[in-house]
């Protein structure tokens, strides 16, 4: 059993409840220990990891004594000793955490047990000068009547960290309730406006945690930030960039945009949790423990006066305004040279053109004008449009049409693939080897995999190298398209159908034979020794509904269709030498690399290494292309005509 800490409105109610609790424990054959009530003349006691003085009703965070760390391992142990669940020591702890973060930065290559650089040890010693064997006391009881309490959340950020602090205000008094600070990431480095947004995000989440922990029904909450960028993003109706949009959406799910207000930097005590301070200064800092003075004034003064006067004169930074894609007049230069991910900004309305050819020609002339405006007079293009200019214009419209039609697919960032991989590993187990193409989403997963997993990519610009899995995917898609295109299934019915289809796909034969001699993927995944009897038993017709029978017929039809398509895909194809290179390039050969451009504009590269397959034949090569190393299949490499 652990400690239980509850609150009551009066001492009499507390004593009555404790007596009742002792009776309940006694009836269960258990004895209640460590019974204490606020006001008892008892010595200090531990409650939920904190010190508690019942006589004064104060809680305390204790910093144990320790020696100065000399290695990274000792430094991590030192930072883990102070137990501060409420974050009252955040301005002091953030300094030590920042020092530990520097051991992972550029220029610091010490291992876990190597001695830290002398300068870092000096800063660590200075930070610990007045901290060991220290106890910081603060009131346990917050305030009395929840109906009259207003909660104020302050958020701030610096290049070192971002922080949020919550204060409870009632009857002209304010007290620190809880705080939370986090270090700014080293990579990728975020700008200060984005760090301010991260501070607002943890502020909204921390206030939601307090609401759930204290079981508060109706809340009066005011959120403060000294960043006009954050307020601008929260109240913007335009489409924002992905990083900002995701965090703004989360904040607005927990708060309302009208709850956010601007505060002067000198009145934002969350700044203390981002820059840090010594333990002695923290204990004496009234701004940290009680908040700014305007909190203890009237509500009209808090919201309408001092802290927000300068908000009207302040403007968001250039970064904040650049997050929003504003509608510009037609034919502006910036619209033609900057690609919009949301495809909301176009040079002109394409629906004003009667045909696609007219839209392509009009845009090509616009491109010609923009290009000539940047070049000297003697280098400007004249005459009719070239095929290359028309091709660029057509590709622009195709790209914009794809951005409009497949916006959700293009915005799907790496997190969705990580979740899909986690679901796969939870069901099938962690794979030892993964094959895939060279999509950037798959490349981004490399840092999220266990060390036991090996991920192999096929050569770039060679999608046919994945033919042995693409064929299976194509067969499955065709069966789904033919079978389910007119079926109206619920999500649960569709899920059951897909799982059953996946089961039958894993029952495809891998070797020749019949019965128990047949090897299938199911033997490796589930350990079954026979195909018969692996499905669930058949239910009686009278005990199932009409909808279930319909879904079962759909599933059976889908499985039969997939089996037919799969058998058709297993036909043997004759080997044709057409399309193969006349001879395999050698290391050091200069080759032309096939691309979508005309042959006269194919890039030139040099072969640096040959890659052979399991059969010993060279099927790919590592080449040096434009100063970087990449891979290409040998069928895409063409020797120069002057080669021997």
N, C-alpha and C positions, 0 to 999 in steps of 0.2 A: 504494500500500500504506500502511496505517496502523500505528500501534504495536500490539504484542501484549504483554499483561502476564499472565504465568502464575506459579503458585506451586508449589514443590516442598518435600519434607520435609527435604532436606539440600542443602548446596552441591555435593557430589559428584554427586548426581542431577541438579541443575540444569545443571552443566557438561557432563555426558554428554548430556543432552537438547538442549542448545544446539549441541553438536558435531554431533549427528545432524541437527538442523535446518539447519545450514550445509551439510552434504553434500547434503541434499535440494534446497536452493535452488541449489547449485552444479551439480547434475545437470540442473536445469531452466534453466540459463543465467542465473541471477539471483544477485545478491550480497546477503547479509544485513548490514544496517547497524545501528549503534547497539545493539550487544550489551552489556548490563550486567547484573550479578548483585549482589544485596545483599551488602554487605561490601567491594565494590570501592572503591578510593581515588580515585574519579572526582569530578569537579565535578557541580554540580546539572544535571539534565536535565529535559526536558518529557516527560511520559508521559500520554497520553489527556487532555490539557488541564490537567493538574496538575503542579506542580513535584515532583521526586523527588531526594532525596539518597541515593545508593547506600551511602555510608559509614555513615550513621546509620539507613538504611532508614526515612526519614520522608517523608511526602507533605505538600504545602502548598497552600493556596488563597491566591493573591495578589490583593490589591486594588490596581489601578493608580492612578496619580495623575491627578487631574482637578480642574477648577475647579468652583466651586459653580454649580449650574444656576439660571438665572433664568427659564426658560420651561418649559412642560409638555413640549415636545419634548426639550429638553436633559435634563430630569429623567428621562424614560424612557430616554434613551441612557445616562445615568449608572447607572441601576439595572440595566441589561443588561450592564455590563462585568464585574463579578465572576462568575467561573465556579465554581459550587459545586454539583456534581452530587450530593454526599453530604449536603448540607444542614447542614454543620458550623457555618456562619455564620448559621443561621436566626434566632437571637435578635437579631442585628444587622440583618439584611436586612429583617426584618418591620417595623422602624421606618420605613425608607425607603419600603417598599411602602405602608404605611399613610398616609404623607404624600402619596404620589402618588394614592392612592385619594381623599383629601380634595379633590383638584382636580376630581373628578367629583361631589362632594356638593352638597347644597343650599346656595345662597349663594355658590358659586364659579362664575362664568360666563366665566372666561378661556378664550381659544382656545389652539391649539397654540403659537403664536408670540407671544402676549401675555405680559407680565411677570407673574410670580406675585405674590400679595399679600405685603406686607412681613413680616407675622407668619409666614407659611409659609416665606419665605426664611430668616428667623432660625432657625426650628426645623431647616430643612435644613442650615444652616451648622453648628449645634450637633451634629447627627448625624454630620457629616463631619469633625469637629474632629480626631479621632485615627485616622481610618481610611485615608486615601490613602497609597500607597507602603508598604503593610504586608503582611507575609507571615505566615500562621498555620500552624504546623507541627503535625502529628499523626502517630501511628504508622501505617505502612502495613500491616504484618502484624497480623492480628486475634489469633487464639489458635491452639493447635496441634491437639489431638485433638477432632474434631467430636462424638464420642460423649459427651463430658463437658461440652459447652457447653450452657448454658441461656440462652435469649434472653428478655429482658424488654422489653415494649413499654409505654411510658407515653403516655397521651393526656390532653389538657386543652384548655380553651377559655376565652376571655374575649369581651367584646363587640367586641374589635378583631380577633381571629384565633383559629384553632384549630390545634393542633400535635400531632405524635406523634414520639416518640424511641425508638430501639431500642438496647439495650445487650446485649453478649455477656459472660456471666459464666462463669469457669472457674478453679478452684483458688484461690478467694479474691480474684481480680482481676476487674475489670469495665472495659470500654472502650466508648466511643461507637462505634456501627456506622453509623447513618444516621438522618436526621431529615427531616421534611417539615412545612411550615407553609403555611397558606392564610389569606387575609383573609376576614373575615366579610362576606357580601354586604350591600350597601347596601339593595337592594330585591329580594325582600321581606326585611324585617328579621326575623331569627330570634331566638328567646329563647335564653338561656344554656343551659338543658337541651338544647335541640335542637342548639345548637352543640357541646356536649359529645358528643352522639351523632355529629355529623359528624366530630369528632376521633377517636372510636372507629372510625368507618368507614375513614378514611384510615390509621389504625394497622393495621387488619386487612389492608387492601390492600397497605400497604408491607411488612409481614412476609411476605405471599405473594410479593411481588416479590423479596425477599431469598432466600426459599426456592428460587425458580426460578433466580435468578442464580447462586447458590452450589451448585446441584444437590444440595440437602440432602434426604435421604430421610426419616429419622426426626428429629423435632424435639421439643425440650422448650421450650415457649413459655408464658410467663405474661404476661397482659395486665393493666395497672393503670390505674385511673381514679379520680379523686377525686369523681366524680358518682354519688350513689346512684340518681339518676334513670335513668342508663344501665344500671346493674346491674338495676334494677327492670324496665326494658323488656326486657332480654335474657332474663330468667328468667320473664317473664310468659307465661301460657298463654292469656290473653284476647286478643280482637281489639283491635288498636290502630288509631289514626287512620292515614290513608293515608301521610302523610309519614314518620311513625315506623315504620310496619309495613314499608315498602319498605326502609328502611335497616337495620332489625333483621334482616330476612330475608337481606340481603346479608352482614351481619356473621356470622350463624350459618352461612352457607354456607362461610365461610373459617375460622371458629373454632368452639369449643364454649363453651356458656354457663358451664361449670365452670372454664374457663380465666381468667375475668374476676374480678378482686379489687379491693377498695377500698384506696386509699392516702391517707394524710394529705396535705393540700394543700402543706405545707412540704416533704414528701418527693417531690413530683411535679415533677421538673425540666422536664417539658414545659410548665410554666407560664412558663418563661423564653422559650420560643418563641412565646408568645402576647402577652406584654407588652413584650418587647424589652429590650435593654441595650446599652451602649456597647461598642466594640471592645476597649478596654483591660480593662474588667471581664469581658468574655467570655473573653479569653485566660487570666485568672487564676481563672476560675470552676471549681473542682474538681467542683462538683455537676453541671455540664454535661458535662464530659469523662469523668467516672468514674461518675456517677450517685449516688444516695443511699447512705449507709454500710450500710444493711441488706442491700444486694445482695451485699456482700462477707462476709456472715455465713453461717451454715449454712442449708441449704434449709428446715429446719423453722422456723428463726427468721424467714426471709423470708416464708413463707406464713402461719404461724399466730400470730405475735406482733405487735409494734408497729403496723405499718401498717394492720392490719385490726381492731384492737381496738375502734375507735370505730364500725365498720360496724354492730354490733348495736344501738347506741344511736341511730344516724341513721335518719331516715325520708325517703322520697322526697318531692319537692315536690308541691304541689297540682296543678301542671300534669301531672306524670307520672302521678299517680293518676287524673286526669281523662281521660287518654288511654284508659283501660280502661273498657269499659262493664260495670259490675258489675250483677248481678241485684238489683233492689230489691223490697221488699214491694209487693203490689198496691195500686192506687189512690193512689199517691204523687203529689203535685203536680208534682214534677220530671219524672215520666214523661209527663205529659200536655202539658207546655209545651215539652219538648225533643224534637225529632225525631231518631231514631237512624238513621244512614245504613246500619247493618248490620241493622236491624230485629230485633235480638236482645232488645229490651226492650219489652214490651207491657203495657197496664194490667191485662189478665187474659187467661186462656187462651181463645181464641176457640172452641176445640173443645168447651168446656163448654156452648156454646149449640147448640141443635138446629137452628136456622135462621139465615140471615143477618139476617132482620128482627129477631130477638131480640138478636143481637149489636149491631146498629145502635142499637136502643132503649136497651140497657143502657149502651153507651158514651156516647150522647147525654145520659143522666141523669148520668153521671160528669162530662161536660163542664159540665153545668148546675151541679153542685155546686162545681166548681173556679172557675167564673166568679163565682158568688154569694159565694164565700168571699173574693174580692178586692174586691167592691163594697160600698159602704155599705148599710145595711139598707133604706133607702128606694128604692134603685136595683136591688135584686135581682129576678130573674125568678121568676114564680110561674105556676101553671096547667099545662096540658098542653104537651107539646113542640111547638115550631113546625116548619114544614117546613124552615126554614133550619138549625135544629139537627140535624135528621135528615140533611140533605144533608152537613153537615160531618162527621158521624159516618161516613156511608157513604164519603166521600172518604178519610177516615183509613184505613179498612180496605182500600180499593182501593190506596192508596199503599203500605201495608205489604205487601200481596200482591205488588205489582210489585217492591218492594225484595227480596223473597225469591226470586221467580222469575227476575228479570233482574239479579242482583247483579253479575255480571261485566260486563254491558253498561253498567250505570250507573257502575261504577268504572273504566271505560276512560278516564284523565285526559288529555290532548293529545299525549303522546309517541307513542302508537300511530298517530295521524293524521299526525304528522310523518314517521314511518317509511313510512307508505303513500304520502305525497306524495313522499318521496325515491325510493322504488321507481318511482313513476310517472315522475318526471323522469329517472331513470337509463335507462328504457326508451324513453320518448317524447320526451324533451327538456324543457327548462324552458318552460312555457307563458308567453305574453305577457298573457293575460287569463283570469281564473277567475271563474265565477259560482257562487253557492251561496246557501243560506238563512242565517238569522241565528243558527245554533247557536253556543253559547259556545265550543265546541271550535274552530270555524273562526275565530272572532274572536281566539282566543289564538294563532293561527298567523301573524298579521300581522307580528309582530316577528321571524319566522324566515324570511321570504321575501327573495329578492334584490330590489333596487330596480327591476329591469326588469319585475317581475310586478305586474299590477294586479288586485286582488281586489274584485269588485263583489258586494254583498249585495242580495237582493230586499227590499222593504219588510217591516217587521215585521207579523206576524199576517196574512200574505197568501201562504200556501203554494202557491196556484194560479199564482202568478207563475213558478214553476219548472216549469210543466206540460210544457214542451218537453223537459226531461230526465227528469222524473218518469214520463212516459209510456213512454220507452224503458226505464227501470229496471223499471217494472211489467211490460212485455212480457217482459223477460229473466227476471224472477223467476217469472212464470207458466210459461214454457217450462222452466225448471229444475225447478220443482215437479212438473210433469206427467211429465217425462222421467226424472228421477233419484230419484224418491221410493222406488223399490224396487230400485235398482241398487246393488250392493256394489262400490264402487271404492276402490282404495287412494289414498293421498294423492298419489302421483305420477301415477296415472291421472286423478284428479280435476283436478290442476293442468294436465295436458296438454289435458283436455277444455275447461277454462275458457279457456285461452289460444287454442285453436282457435276457440271461440265468439266470443271478443273479436276475432279476426281477421275473422270473417264479419260481425260487427256493423259493423266499419269498412269493409266492402264494400257497405253499403247505399247506394242512389243518393241523391245530393243534388240532381241536376238531371235533366231529361227528356232522353231520347236512348237510343241503343243502341250497344253495342260500345265503341269508343275515344272516342266522343263523350260517354259517361257519366262524370260526375264523382262520386267517392266520397271519404270521409275517408281512404282508403288512399292516394289520390294525394297528399294533403297530408302524410301521416305517413311513407310509405315511398317515394314517388316512382314507384310503378308506373304504367305506361301502359296496361295491359290487365288485365282480371280473369283471363283464361285463363293458366294456367301459373305462377301465383304460389304454388301449394301445392307441397309436396315430391312427388317422383315416387312412383308407386304401387309397393309391394313385391310380390314374388311370393308367392302363397298358401303355397307349400311352405316358405318361409323365415321365416315368422312363426308365433307360437304362438296357441293357442286364446284365451288371455286377451287378447292384443293385438287379435284380430279382434272379440272381444266389446266391448272398449273403443272400437274404431273404429265399430262399429254404434251404440253409445250416442251417440258424438259426431255421427255422421251424422243420427241420429234427432233429437237436440237441435237441430241446425242447421235441419233441415226444420221442426220445430215452431216455432222462433223466427221463421223466415221467414213461416210462416202467420200467427202472432200479430201480427207486425209489419205485414203487409199488411192485416189486419183493423183495426189501429189507425189506418190512414191514411185511413179514411172521412171524408168532408167533413161537417161538422156545420153546420146552419143557424144563422144569427145570430139570437138571441132577445134582445129588449130587456128581458125580465123580470129583475129584480134590479138593474138599473142605476139610479143615482141620477137623480132628476128633473132636476137641473141640477148643474153643476159648482160647488163652493164657491169663493169668492173669498178672497183674502188679507185677513185681519182678521175673517172670519166666525167666529161661535161655533157649534160643532157638538157633537153627541153622538157618542161613539166606541163602536162596537159591541163588546160583551164577552160573556162567558159568563154574566154576572149577569142578573137580570131587568131589563127595559127601564127601569124606574123607578130603577135604581141604576147606569145607564151613566154613565161620567165625562164631564165637560164639558171641551172643549179649544178652543183658538183656532188657526186656520190662519195660519201664518207664511210659507209658501212653497209654490208649486205645482210639481210635477215632471211634465214632459211626456215622452212616449215618442218614438221615432224618427219616428213618423207625425205628430207635432205635437199629439196629443190628450193631455189631462191625465189621468193614470191613478193618480197618487199625490200625497200632500201631506205637507209637514213641519208638524207641529203642536206646540204647547206644551201638554204634559199634566202636570199636577201639578208645575209648575215646571221640567220638563226637556224637551228637544227630542227628538222621535222621529218616525218615519215611519209612515204608514198609507195603504192604498189608498183611493181615493175611494168605493169601494163599501162601505166600513166607516164612512164619515162621513155623519151625518144632520143636516141643518139643523134648527134649532129651528123650531117651528111659527109663532112670532112673527116669523120672518125675512121680509123683503120678497121 
